[in-house]
């Protein structure tokens, strides 16, 4: 790096040859490319998933039995599932690309004594960077000059209020500083200059910057696979193992004991098809895809569809304050006159401010930039429509903020030639400008403390009069009069308190994690309805070991003055407690914690590309209340998924039983592949379309969040599904043995048992539509998909039995009137009996 002891040499900057050598040695000013996976490697990983392996196995079976149509249908599901997964996986690779784009703006540097505009990626350590209002800082720079310089570091700290910068002495070494707080001598890469100008020496580029360190931690994080995916995969492997064992046993028994190898293979394939719940992966794919579509209707984008279910299981919601609970823009909340009178400023109104308050606001505007970048100055200008039309002024001179005097003044000339001097700044600085007595200063301090406890950022305002010919060199030399105090707030978003209350009723604990001061955090939390009794600061957090932290955070509602790496530590601590963590955020600083959380929720409007890419879910309208809608949908999807999978288990019991009974008792084989394919035509649309479209359970948002360690199937639900299947097998088995004992022909037995099974499956659909016992709900609850599926199934079943050609294809005999009456009675008994059985299990079904 070039020596900084020679001021003239420093201002000449690097030479082009020096810059080129540094660029070659240190690399570009951007984050290194992650170890991204190729599309081929992603595809191979996808194909290893047990769900897809099961689908491909089902395709192979269908091809082996010669049912090409069914095989092609399964292949479509395979291709669709692979495509969706490839898209989702490849999008996660865009996280670092978005971070590189953000951290590499164009930059104005001094090289060889001349100003040059270069791509941000070409900035090297030692470059002299010129900063002006509106610029994005291209690297971490140590400031040599800072003229009224304010930067917005919200991308790094999460706080909307810009921070003041001061220059280091030219000969001083660059200090190792962290973002956050006023009067630092370092401007950080990715931050925005909102006021003033400066000159800085680049001291860190690329991954060595503060924003780069966040990117590095983000790159090292590995997201956990969704719990639902893990549980479903385990369930599929269990059933696949059982199916393989039973099928192999049937083949060996037929081959060795009966010498009928071909019949044994056919019987083994049919039995395997009945035992393997190949609907499970299809159901999971369709439910998550449809869930993503449904959730988009409430302005929520699901980047990883499987996370919808996880959101419904969230037990902790970690929310940032700025831009998440609040609107990320300052507004004036209160005007307080020197005499002590206070006016609460209503938002979204043009009602004129009364006399002295209008004067206070007018001087605050005159003390601000005419075209403001600073959020607080924008808040002052928002009051312009509420002020009376006054005299036009001409801008004359500005006295900027200084480290030793945190106030600024603007001089304006009136038409009569006199000058109005408007000042604003830290209350103690404005009090010093007004030369207040010790008693009056204490009075100001008391008022500031009172407003600060309400979460306000407080500024003092004063004014003076002067002749244009006698403008002093320092604003200290004006004879200022103290006008009063102005309280500013980053207002709470509408609807946040109601959303927090709904989260609480659903058993979800909401905690605030913010970089702001405890007093401000308490005020916002209390307004939002978040527990504000216990606060843990970043300093206190550093003093707690990881082992003790998991215990210490229990019951804490606010985490204040938190740094980005501490947010990540808190998320990990909650996870160690066994919580399912949802984390909201919008800045670059939030990206690691968004990715580490079980569910990362990014703000789409004000959020950065990095936050969106690192998250699982994006709120397109930045509305905190959309989180509640997403939670409700997540719970509904999980409920319906359990209903569908319970139905799948239930229907496979009688189908497998009817495939085994003829083998055990020497009866004619009832079902071949075509019958199983027909049953799949009933089961697949029911599982995917009908159950997916079911409405919410009445107690959906009154239940506590489910145990995150609970399996997809609770013991009670698994027992209930098995009992449904056994009851159905009992009804169909009795029909089979009754018809066989009566001497009915084989084709008529097959037709009768098949019709009984199909109608029993319809009864199981009605039973599983709701966890609560209700014959009325089972029939009356609207579900268009159910009506269409049942109508189609009934039409096909009647057509098959009515047309001799189709009966011959299915090897069915004709059904008689008394046969159909027996089928309807048996089915009705099954339905009513199972609805009554729900009362025995009660609430345990939905647990």
TIVEX-328237 format. One line per 4 residues: number of its first residue (from 1); their letters; for each residue z, x, y of C-alpha. Coordinates in steps of 0.25 Angstrom, whole numbers, plus 5000, padded with zeros to 4 digits. Example, Ala and Ser with C-alpha at 12.3 -4.5 7.8 and 13.67 -1.06 7.14 Angstrom:
BEGIN
1> as> 5031:5049:4982  5029:5055:4996
//
This chain:
BEGIN
1> xxxx> 5000:5000:5000  4997:5005:5014  5009:5010:5022  5015:5000:5032
5> xxxx> 5021:5010:5041  5009:5011:5050  5007:4998:5057  4993:5002:5062
9> xxxx> 4989:5005:5047  4995:4993:5042  4987:4984:5051  4974:4991:5047
13> xxxx> 4977:4986:5033  4971:4992:5020  4957:4998:5019  4947:4991:5011
17> xxxx> 4947:5003:5001  4963:5002:5000  4962:4987:4998  4951:4989:4987
21> xxxx> 4960:4999:4980  4972:4990:4980  4964:4978:4975  4959:4986:4963
25> xxxx> 4973:4991:4960  4981:4979:4962  4971:4968:4959  4967:4955:4967
29> xxxx> 4977:4947:4974  4978:4936:4964  4985:4932:4952  4980:4939:4939
33> xxxx> 4973:4929:4930  4981:4924:4919  4979:4927:4905  4970:4914:4904
37> xxxx> 4966:4909:4891  4951:4907:4888  4946:4893:4885  4944:4898:4870
41> xxxx> 4959:4902:4869  4963:4889:4875  4955:4881:4865  4960:4889:4853
45> xxxx> 4974:4886:4858  4971:4871:4859  4965:4871:4845  4979:4876:4840
49> xxxx> 4986:4864:4845  4990:4856:4832  4985:4842:4839  4971:4847:4840
53> xxxx> 4972:4854:4826  4976:4840:4821  4964:4834:4828  4954:4844:4822
57> xxxx> 4960:4842:4808  4958:4827:4810  4944:4830:4813  4942:4838:4801
61> xxxx> 4948:4827:4792  4938:4817:4798  4926:4826:4796  4931:4828:4781
65> xxxx> 4932:4813:4778  4918:4811:4785  4923:4803:4797  4915:4810:4808
69> xxxx> 4917:4800:4819  4933:4801:4818  4931:4816:4817  4923:4816:4830
73> xxxx> 4933:4807:4837  4944:4817:4834  4935:4828:4838  4934:4821:4852
77> xxxx> 4949:4821:4853  4949:4836:4849  4939:4839:4860  4946:4831:4870
81> xxxx> 4960:4837:4867  4954:4851:4867  4947:4849:4880  4959:4843:4888
85> xxxx> 4968:4855:4883  4958:4865:4887  4957:4859:4901  4972:4859:4902
89> xxxx> 4974:4873:4897  4963:4879:4905  4969:4873:4918  4982:4880:4916
93> xxxx> 4974:4893:4917  4971:4889:4931  4985:4891:4936  4984:4906:4940
97> xxxx> 4970:4903:4946  4976:4893:4955  4987:4903:4959  4977:4914:4961
101> xxxx> 4968:4905:4971  4981:4902:4979  4986:4916:4980  4973:4922:4984
105> xxxx> 4968:4917:4998  4959:4924:5007  4967:4934:5016  4965:4941:5029
109> xxxx> 4969:4956:5028  4967:4968:5037  4959:4979:5031  4955:4992:5038
113> xxxx> 4960:4986:5051  4952:4973:5050  4955:4959:5046  4948:4955:5033
117> xxxx> 4948:4941:5026  4948:4944:5011  4950:4936:4998  4965:4935:4995
121> xxxx> 4963:4942:4981  4959:4954:4988  4972:4956:4996  4979:4969:4992
125> xxxx> 4993:4974:4994  4993:4981:5007  4983:4972:5014  4987:4967:5028
129> xxxx> 4986:4952:5027  4984:4944:5040  4991:4930:5039  4988:4918:5048
133> xxxx> 4992:4904:5049  4986:4896:5037  4983:4909:5029  4988:4910:5014
137> xxxx> 4995:4923:5012  4986:4931:5002  4997:4940:4997  5012:4944:4998
141> xxxx> 5012:4951:5012  5023:4958:5019  5022:4953:5034  5019:4964:5045
145> xxxx> 5017:4953:5055  5022:4939:5056  5019:4930:5068  5027:4917:5067
149> xxxx> 5023:4918:5052  5026:4906:5043  5021:4905:5028  5022:4893:5019
153> xxxx> 5027:4898:5006  5028:4885:4999  5019:4889:4988  5029:4900:4984
157> xxxx> 5042:4894:4988  5039:4879:4988  5045:4877:5002  5036:4870:5012
161> xxxx> 5043:4876:5025  5035:4889:5029  5043:4902:5030  5044:4912:5041
165> xxxx> 5039:4926:5040  5042:4939:5047  5036:4952:5047  5042:4965:5041
169> xxxx> 5042:4978:5049  5029:4985:5047  5036:4997:5040  5044:4989:5031
173> xxxx> 5042:4988:5016  5037:4975:5011  5049:4967:5005  5050:4960:4992
177> xxxx> 5051:4945:4997  5051:4932:4990  5045:4919:4996  5054:4909:5003
181> xxxx> 5062:4910:5016  5059:4914:5030  5057:4928:5037  5051:4935:5025
185> xxxx> 5041:4946:5028  5032:4943:5016  5021:4932:5016  5018:4928:5002
189> xxxx> 5005:4926:4995  5001:4911:4994  5009:4907:5006  5003:4900:5018
193> xxxx> 5004:4905:5033  5008:4892:5041  5011:4899:5054  5009:4912:5061
197> xxxx> 5002:4925:5057  5006:4938:5050  5001:4951:5044  5006:4956:5031
201> xxxx> 5004:4967:5021  5001:4962:5007  5012:4967:4998  5009:4959:4985
205> xxxx> 4996:4953:4979  4992:4945:4967  5003:4943:4956  5012:4952:4964
209> xxxx> 5014:4941:4975  5024:4930:4975  5014:4920:4971  5008:4929:4961
213> xxxx> 5022:4931:4954  5022:4916:4953  5008:4916:4947  5013:4927:4937
217> xxxx> 5025:4919:4932  5016:4907:4931  5006:4914:4922  5018:4919:4913
221> xxxx> 5023:4905:4910  5019:4897:4898  5019:4882:4898  5026:4875:4887
225> xxxx> 5017:4866:4878  5021:4851:4880  5032:4847:4871  5024:4835:4866
229> xxxx> 5013:4844:4861  5022:4852:4853  5029:4840:4847  5016:4833:4844
233> xxxx> 5010:4846:4838  5023:4847:4829  5022:4833:4824  5007:4835:4821
237> xxxx> 5010:4847:4813  5020:4840:4805  5011:4828:4801  4999:4837:4799
241> xxxx> 5008:4845:4789  5013:4832:4782  4998:4827:4781  4993:4840:4775
245> xxxx> 5004:4840:4765  5002:4826:4761  4987:4827:4761  4987:4840:4752
249> xxxx> 4997:4833:4742  4987:4821:4741  4975:4830:4738  4983:4838:4728
253> xxxx> 4988:4826:4721  4975:4819:4720  4968:4832:4716  4977:4837:4705
257> xxxx> 4983:4824:4699  4971:4815:4700  4960:4825:4701  4954:4817:4713
261> xxxx> 4952:4828:4724  4942:4821:4733  4951:4809:4733  4963:4817:4735
265> xxxx> 4956:4825:4747  4952:4811:4753  4966:4805:4751  4972:4818:4757
269> xxxx> 4963:4817:4769  4967:4803:4772  4982:4805:4770  4981:4817:4780
273> xxxx> 4974:4808:4790  4985:4798:4789  4996:4808:4790  4991:4817:4801
277> xxxx> 4994:4810:4815  4981:4815:4821  4983:4805:4832  4995:4813:4838
281> xxxx> 4986:4823:4845  4976:4813:4850  4988:4804:4855  4994:4816:4862
285> xxxx> 4980:4820:4869  4977:4806:4873  4991:4803:4878  4991:4815:4887
289> xxxx> 4977:4813:4892  4979:4799:4895  4993:4802:4901  4986:4812:4910
293> xxxx> 4977:4801:4915  4987:4791:4917  4996:4801:4925  4985:4804:4934
297> xxxx> 4985:4790:4939  4999:4793:4945  4993:4805:4952  4998:4815:4942
301> xxxx> 4989:4826:4936  4992:4830:4922  4987:4844:4920  4993:4845:4906
305> xxxx> 4993:4831:4900  5003:4834:4889  5013:4837:4900  5014:4822:4904
309> xxxx> 5023:4819:4892  5031:4831:4896  5033:4825:4910  5039:4813:4904
313> xxxx> 5049:4821:4897  5053:4829:4909  5068:4830:4911  5068:4839:4924
317> xxxx> 5059:4838:4936  5060:4850:4945  5054:4847:4958  5051:4856:4970
321> xxxx> 5055:4850:4983  5044:4854:4993  5031:4847:4990  5036:4839:4978
325> xxxx> 5048:4831:4983  5044:4833:4997  5031:4832:5004  5030:4847:5007
329> xxxx> 5028:4845:5022  5039:4845:5033  5042:4833:5041  5051:4831:5053
333> xxxx> 5063:4823:5048  5073:4823:5059  5073:4826:5074  5087:4830:5080
337> xxxx> 5089:4831:5095  5098:4841:5101  5108:4830:5105  5110:4827:5090
341> xxxx> 5101:4814:5089  5092:4814:5077  5080:4807:5073  5075:4805:5059
345> xxxx> 5060:4807:5059  5053:4796:5050  5040:4800:5043  5027:4793:5044
349> xxxx> 5029:4786:5057  5023:4788:5071  5035:4782:5078  5037:4790:5091
353> xxxx> 5049:4799:5092  5059:4796:5102  5061:4804:5115  5069:4817:5112
357> xxxx> 5065:4817:5098  5050:4817:5102  5053:4829:5111  5060:4836:5100
361> xxxx> 5048:4834:5091  5038:4837:5102  5044:4851:5104  5044:4853:5089
365> xxxx> 5029:4851:5089  5026:4859:5101  5034:4871:5094  5025:4870:5082
369> xxxx> 5011:4875:5080  5000:4866:5085  4993:4866:5072  5005:4868:5062
373> xxxx> 5005:4874:5049  5020:4874:5047  5025:4862:5040  5036:4860:5050
377> xxxx> 5027:4861:5062  5018:4851:5055  5030:4842:5054  5032:4843:5069
381> xxxx> 5018:4839:5072  5019:4827:5063  5028:4821:5074  5017:4822:5084
385> xxxx> 5012:4807:5083  5027:4803:5085  5028:4810:5099  5024:4804:5112
389> xxxx> 5011:4809:5119  5015:4821:5127  5010:4831:5137  4999:4841:5132
393> xxxx> 5004:4855:5131  4996:4868:5130  5001:4879:5120  5005:4891:5127
397> xxxx> 5013:4901:5118  5021:4902:5105  5034:4909:5102  5034:4910:5086
401> xxxx> 5045:4911:5076  5052:4924:5075  5062:4929:5064  5073:4931:5075
405> xxxx> 5070:4917:5081  5065:4906:5072  5059:4897:5082  5046:4896:5089
409> xxxx> 5041:4890:5102  5028:4885:5108  5025:4885:5123  5017:4873:5128
413> xxxx> 5012:4871:5142  5012:4857:5149  5002:4852:5159  5011:4856:5170
417> xxxx> 5012:4870:5166  5026:4870:5161  5028:4875:5147  5036:4868:5135
421> xxxx> 5041:4877:5125  5044:4871:5111  5052:4878:5101  5056:4875:5087
425> xxxx> 5062:4883:5075  5075:4886:5068  5086:4878:5074  5095:4890:5077
429> xxxx> 5083:4897:5083  5080:4886:5092  5094:4885:5096  5094:4899:5100
433> xxxx> 5081:4897:5108  5089:4886:5116  5101:4895:5118  5111:4885:5112
437> xxxx> 5126:4887:5112  5133:4890:5100  5138:4876:5099  5124:4870:5101
441> xxxx> 5119:4880:5090  5130:4875:5080  5126:4861:5084  5112:4864:5080
445> xxxx> 5116:4870:5067  5124:4858:5063  5112:4849:5065  5103:4858:5058
449> xxxx> 5112:4859:5046  5113:4844:5046  5098:4842:5046  5097:4853:5035
453> xxxx> 5106:4846:5026  5096:4835:5026  5085:4845:5021  5079:4847:5034
457> xxxx> 5073:4860:5040  5077:4860:5054  5070:4865:5067  5075:4866:5081
461> xxxx> 5067:4862:5093  5068:4866:5107  5060:4867:5120  5059:4874:5133
465> xxxx> 5051:4874:5146  5044:4886:5153  5034:4890:5163  5021:4896:5156
469> xxxx> 5022:4908:5165  5036:4911:5160  5035:4911:5145  5044:4921:5139
473> xxxx> 5041:4931:5128  5052:4924:5118  5055:4910:5116  5069:4914:5117
477> xxxx> 5068:4914:5132  5064:4899:5134  5075:4890:5138  5074:4880:5126
481> xxxx> 5081:4867:5125  5085:4863:5111  5079:4849:5107  5083:4847:5093
485> xxxx> 5081:4849:5078  5070:4845:5069  5072:4842:5054  5061:4844:5045
489> xxxx> 5059:4839:5030  5049:4840:5019  5050:4825:5016  5052:4820:5002
493> xxxx> 5040:4813:4996  5041:4798:4995  5045:4793:4982  5052:4805:4977
497> xxxx> 5066:4799:4977  5061:4788:4968  5054:4798:4959  5066:4806:4957
501> xxxx> 5074:4793:4954  5064:4790:4943  5065:4804:4937  5080:4802:4937
505> xxxx> 5079:4789:4930  5070:4795:4920  5080:4806:4916  5072:4817:4924
509> xxxx> 5080:4826:4932  5074:4830:4946  5078:4843:4952  5073:4850:4964
513> xxxx> 5068:4865:4964  5065:4870:4978  5065:4882:4987  5071:4875:4999
517> xxxx> 5086:4875:5003  5096:4868:4996  5099:4858:5008  5085:4854:5009
521> xxxx> 5084:4853:4994  5096:4844:4994  5091:4835:5005  5077:4833:4998
525> xxxx> 5084:4831:4984  5094:4821:4989  5082:4813:4996  5074:4814:4983
529> xxxx> 5085:4809:4974  5087:4823:4967  5101:4828:4964  5105:4836:4976
533> xxxx> 5119:4839:4971  5117:4852:4965  5108:4863:4971  5105:4877:4965
537> xxxx> 5098:4887:4974  5089:4898:4970  5099:4909:4973  5109:4902:4964
541> xxxx> 5098:4901:4953  5096:4916:4953  5111:4918:4950  5110:4910:4937
545> xxxx> 5105:4915:4924  5094:4908:4916  5104:4905:4906  5114:4898:4916
549> xxxx> 5103:4892:4924  5100:4881:4914  5114:4876:4915  5115:4878:4930
553> xxxx> 5103:4869:4933  5109:4857:4926  5112:4846:4937  5105:4854:4948
557> xxxx> 5096:4845:4956  5091:4855:4967  5086:4870:4966  5085:4875:4980
561> xxxx> 5079:4888:4985  5072:4891:4972  5061:4901:4971  5049:4899:4962
565> xxxx> 5054:4908:4951  5067:4900:4951  5059:4887:4949  5053:4892:4936
569> xxxx> 5067:4897:4932  5073:4883:4934  5062:4876:4926  5065:4886:4915
573> xxxx> 5079:4883:4916  5077:4868:4915  5068:4870:4903  5079:4878:4896
577> xxxx> 5088:4866:4898  5078:4858:4889  5073:4850:4901  5058:4846:4902
581> xxxx> 5055:4851:4916  5045:4845:4926  5043:4854:4938  5036:4850:4951
585> xxxx> 5030:4859:4961  5018:4862:4970  5018:4877:4974  5014:4890:4968
589> xxxx> 5029:4893:4966  5030:4881:4957  5019:4885:4947  5028:4893:4938
593> xxxx> 5038:4882:4937  5028:4871:4935  5022:4879:4924  5035:4882:4917
597> xxxx> 5040:4867:4918  5037:4858:4907  5030:4849:4917  5024:4856:4930
601> xxxx> 5021:4845:4941  5013:4850:4952  5010:4844:4966  4995:4841:4967
605> xxxx> 4994:4839:4982  5002:4850:4988  5003:4858:4975  4996:4872:4973
609> xxxx> 4986:4874:4963  4995:4883:4955  5006:4873:4954  4996:4862:4949
613> xxxx> 4990:4872:4939  5004:4876:4934  5008:4861:4932  5007:4851:4922
617> xxxx> 5006:4839:4931  5001:4838:4945  5006:4827:4955  4993:4824:4962
621> xxxx> 4999:4817:4974  5012:4826:4975  5020:4813:4973  5033:4816:4966
625> xxxx> 5034:4802:4961  5022:4804:4953  5031:4813:4944  5038:4800:4940
629> xxxx> 5025:4793:4936  5021:4805:4928  5035:4805:4921  5033:4790:4918
633> xxxx> 5019:4793:4912  5024:4805:4904  5035:4796:4898  5026:4785:4895
637> xxxx> 5016:4794:4888  5027:4800:4880  5032:4787:4876  5018:4782:4872
641> xxxx> 5015:4795:4865  5027:4793:4856  5023:4779:4853  5009:4783:4849
645> xxxx> 5014:4794:4840  5025:4785:4834  5013:4776:4831  5005:4787:4825
649> xxxx> 5017:4791:4816  5019:4776:4812  5005:4773:4808  5003:4786:4800
653> xxxx> 5014:4782:4791  5007:4770:4785  4994:4776:4785  4999:4788:4777
657> xxxx> 5007:4779:4768  4995:4770:4765  4987:4783:4762  4998:4788:4753
661> xxxx> 5002:4775:4745  4989:4774:4737  4990:4788:4733  5005:4786:4729
665> xxxx> 5003:4773:4721  4989:4775:4716  4983:4764:4725  4968:4765:4730
669> xxxx> 4967:4774:4743  4968:4764:4755  4963:4773:4766  4951:4782:4768
673> xxxx> 4947:4790:4780  4940:4779:4787  4953:4770:4786  4961:4781:4793
677> xxxx> 4950:4783:4803  4951:4768:4806  4966:4769:4807  4964:4780:4817
681> xxxx> 4956:4771:4825  4968:4763:4827  4978:4774:4828  4971:4783:4838
685> xxxx> 4968:4773:4849  4982:4767:4848  4989:4780:4849  4981:4785:4860
689> xxxx> 4976:4773:4869  4986:4762:4866  5000:4770:4866  4995:4778:4877
693> xxxx> 4993:4766:4886  5007:4760:4883  5015:4757:4895  5029:4763:4899
697> xxxx> 5041:4759:4891  5051:4752:4900  5062:4763:4900  5052:4774:4902
701> xxxx> 5058:4779:4915  5072:4775:4912  5073:4785:4900  5079:4799:4901
705> xxxx> 5069:4810:4899  5068:4812:4884  5074:4824:4877  5064:4835:4880
709> xxxx> 5067:4840:4865  5064:4827:4859  5053:4826:4850  5040:4818:4852
713> xxxx> 5045:4809:4841  5060:4805:4841  5067:4803:4828  5068:4788:4831
717> xxxx> 5053:4787:4835  5049:4795:4822  5057:4786:4813  5052:4774:4820
721> xxxx> 5037:4778:4819  5040:4781:4804  5046:4768:4802  5035:4761:4808
725> xxxx> 5025:4768:4799  5033:4765:4787  5034:4750:4790  5019:4750:4792
729> xxxx> 5017:4757:4779  5027:4747:4772  5018:4735:4777  5005:4741:4773
733> xxxx> 5010:4747:4760  5015:4733:4756  5002:4728:4760  4995:4738:4751
737> xxxx> 5004:4736:4739  5004:4721:4740  4989:4721:4741  4988:4731:4729
741> xxxx> 4998:4723:4721  4990:4710:4724  4977:4717:4718  4969:4717:4730
745> xxxx> 4956:4725:4730  4957:4739:4735  4948:4737:4747  4956:4724:4751
749> xxxx> 4969:4732:4750  4964:4743:4759  4959:4732:4769  4972:4725:4769
753> xxxx> 4981:4737:4770  4972:4743:4781  4973:4730:4789  4988:4730:4788
757> xxxx> 4989:4744:4792  4980:4742:4805  4988:4730:4809  5001:4738:4806
761> xxxx> 4996:4749:4815  4994:4738:4826  5009:4734:4824  5013:4748:4825
765> xxxx> 5006:4749:4839  5013:4737:4844  5026:4743:4839  5024:4757:4846
769> xxxx> 5020:4752:4859  5034:4752:4864  5047:4758:4860  5055:4745:4863
773> xxxx> 5054:4733:4853  5046:4722:4859  5035:4713:4852  5031:4708:4866
777> xxxx> 5029:4722:4872  5021:4727:4859  5011:4716:4862  5012:4712:4877
781> xxxx> 5012:4726:4883  4998:4728:4889  4990:4739:4883  4975:4738:4884
785> xxxx> 4972:4749:4874  4981:4742:4864  4973:4730:4865  4960:4737:4864
789> xxxx> 4964:4745:4852  4970:4734:4844  4958:4725:4847  4948:4736:4842
793> xxxx> 4956:4739:4830  4957:4724:4826  4942:4722:4828  4939:4734:4820
797> xxxx> 4949:4730:4809  4943:4716:4808  4929:4721:4808  4931:4730:4797
801> xxxx> 4937:4719:4788  4926:4709:4792  4914:4717:4790  4911:4721:4775
805> xxxx> 4904:4734:4779  4916:4739:4786  4925:4734:4775  4917:4742:4766
809> xxxx> 4918:4755:4774  4933:4753:4775  4934:4749:4760  4941:4736:4764
813> xxxx> 4941:4723:4757  4941:4710:4764  4955:4705:4770  4959:4690:4768
817> xxxx> 4967:4681:4777  4980:4682:4770  4978:4698:4770  4977:4698:4785
821> xxxx> 4989:4688:4787  4998:4698:4778  4993:4709:4787  4997:4702:4800
825> xxxx> 5011:4698:4795  5014:4712:4790  5010:4718:4803  5018:4708:4811
829> xxxx> 5030:4711:4802  5028:4726:4805  5027:4724:4820  5039:4715:4822
833> xxxx> 5048:4724:4812  5044:4737:4819  5047:4731:4833  5061:4727:4828
837> xxxx> 5063:4741:4823  5062:4746:4837  5075:4740:4840  5082:4749:4830
841> xxxx> 5077:4761:4837  5078:4756:4851  5077:4767:4862  5076:4778:4853
845> xxx> 5061:4775:4851  5058:4779:4866  5068:4791:4866
//
